[in-house]
């Protein structure tokens, strides 16, 4: 179940569930600022992408900042004339 409820945790009370931040940044991997869209609401979508070793997605772009967590193996992203990472 996904909820829009964000519990408030007082600095004087220990949280009941441990929280380990994985990433906190204001810039993309290409050192560009992360900005919210204008004219529409910001939206966050999370999902699981499973890829076989050596599998490629084909050249494509995303119109919004994108983040991912590699659970196993490694991922190389081609940024065109900006190189790969």
Protein Blocks (a to p, Z undefined) as FASTA:
>chain_A
ZZfbdcdddfkbccfbdcddfbdcfbdfkopacdddehiacddddddddddehiaebjad
dfbdcddddfbhcddddehjnopZZ
